Amino acid sequence: MKFWEIGEKIRQSRKSKKITQQQLADEAEISRVTLSKLERGYITEVSVAALIKILNALSQEIDIIPEDKLPTLDDLKKDAE
């Protein structure tokens, strides 16, 4: 996952949990505007502490996966079946 994709995943998770941007921003102690920019991929300077708070509020985590271990298209097709 590229850094700018994290925001989209955060947005999807937030919406699936029916949490507003303001609620999540308050939980992470960041501004709603900052969260909005992060979700749209326009901001890359979010502190690790804030990112951890966001992920904790959404019951999510980030896995570090080496690029050479990324799934192939065949792997993804198998997972989709």
Contact map, one row per residue, 1 for C-alpha under 8 A:
111011000000000000000000000000000000000000000000000000000000000000000000000000000
111111000000000000000000000000000000000000000000000000000000000000000000000000000
111111100000000000000000000000000000000000010000000000000000000000000000000000000
011111110000000000000000000000000000010011010000000000000000000000000000000000000
111111111000000000000000000000000000000010000000000000000000000000000000000000000
111111111100000000000000000000000000001010000000000000000000000000000000000000000
001111111110000000000000000000000000011110000000000000000000000000000000000000000
000111111111000000000000000000000000001110000000000000000000000000000000000000000
000011111111100000000000000000000000001000000000000000000000000000000000000000000
000001111111110000000000000000000000001000000000000000100100000000000000000000000
000000111111111000000000000000000000001000000000000000000000000000000000000000000
000000011111111100000000000000000000000000000000000000000000000000000000000000000
000000001111111110000000000000000000000000000000000000000100000000000000000000000
000000000111111111111001000000000000000000000000000000000100000000000000000000000
000000000011111111110000000000000000000000000000000000000000000000000000000000000
000000000001111111100000000000000000000000000000000000000000000000000000000000000
000000000000111111100000000000000000000000000000000000000100000000000000000000000
000000000000011111110000000000000000000000000000000000000000000000000000000000000
000000000000011111111011000000000000000000000000000000000000000000000000000000000
000000000000011001111111000000000000000000000000000000000000000000000000000000000
000000000000010000111111100000010011000000000000000000000000000000000000000000000
000000000000000000011111110000110000000000000000000000000000000000000000000000000
000000000000000000111111111000000000000000000000000000000000000000000000000000000
000000000000010000111111111100000000000000000000000001001000000000000000000000000
000000000000000000001111111111110010000000000000000001000000000000000000000000000
000000000000000000000111111111110000000000000000000000000000000000000000000000000
000000000000000000000011111111000000000000000000000011001000000000000000000000000
000000000000000000000001111111000000000000000000011011001000000000000000000000000
000000000000000000000000111111100000000000000000010000000000000000000000000000000
000000000000000000000000111111110110000000000000010000000000000000000000000000000
000000000000000000000100110011111110000000000000000000000000000000000000000000000
000000000000000000001100110001111111000000000000000000000000000000000000000000000
000000000000000000000000000000111111100000000000000000000000000000000000000000000
000000000000000000000000000001111111110000100000000000000000000000000000000000000
000000000000000000001000100001111111111000000000000000000000000000000000000000000
000000000000000000001000000000011111111100000000000000000000000000000000000000000
000000000000000000000000000000001111111111100000000000000000000000000000000000000
000100100000000000000000000000000111111111110100000000000000000000000000000000000
000001111110000000000000000000000011111111000000000000000000000000000000000000000
000000110000000000000000000000000001111111100000000000000000000000000000000000000
000111110000000000000000000000000000111111110000000000000000000000000000000000000
000100000000000000000000000000000000111111110000000000000000000000000000000000000
000000000000000000000000000000000100110111111100000000000000000000000000000000000
001100000000000000000000000000000000010011111100000000000000000000000000000000000
000000000000000000000000000000000000000000111110000000000000000000000000000000000
000000000000000000000000000000000000010000111111011000000000000000000000000000000
000000000000000000000000000000000000000000001111111000000000000000000000000000000
000000000000000000000000000000000000000000000111111100000000000000000000000000000
000000000000000000000000000000000000000000000011111110000000000000000000000000000
000000000000000000000000000111000000000000000111111111000000000000000000000000000
000000000000000000000000000100000000000000000111111111100000000000000000000000000
000000000000000000000000000000000000000000000001111111110000000000000000000000000
000000000000000000000000001100000000000000000000111111111000000000000000000000000
000000000000000000000001101100000000000000000000011111111100000000000000000000000
000000000100000000000000000000000000000000000000001111111111100000000000000000000
000000000000000000000000000000000000000000000000000111111111100000000000000000000
000000000000000000000001001100000000000000000000000011111111000000000000000000000
000000000100110010000000000000000000000000000000000001111111000000000000000000000
000000000000000000000000000000000000000000000000000000111111100000000000000000000
000000000000000000000000000000000000000000000000000000111111110000000000000000000
000000000000000000000000000000000000000000000000000000110011111000000000000000000
000000000000000000000000000000000000000000000000000000000001111100000000000000000
000000000000000000000000000000000000000000000000000000000000111110000000000000000
000000000000000000000000000000000000000000000000000000000000011111000000000000000
000000000000000000000000000000000000000000000000000000000000001111101100000000000
000000000000000000000000000000000000000000000000000000000000000111111100000000000
000000000000000000000000000000000000000000000000000000000000000011111100000000000
000000000000000000000000000000000000000000000000000000000000000001111100000000000
000000000000000000000000000000000000000000000000000000000000000011111110000000000
000000000000000000000000000000000000000000000000000000000000000011111111000000000
000000000000000000000000000000000000000000000000000000000000000000001111111100000
000000000000000000000000000000000000000000000000000000000000000000000111111100000
000000000000000000000000000000000000000000000000000000000000000000000011111110000
000000000000000000000000000000000000000000000000000000000000000000000011111111000
000000000000000000000000000000000000000000000000000000000000000000000011111111100
000000000000000000000000000000000000000000000000000000000000000000000011111111110
000000000000000000000000000000000000000000000000000000000000000000000000111111111
000000000000000000000000000000000000000000000000000000000000000000000000011111111
000000000000000000000000000000000000000000000000000000000000000000000000001111111
000000000000000000000000000000000000000000000000000000000000000000000000000111111
000000000000000000000000000000000000000000000000000000000000000000000000000011111
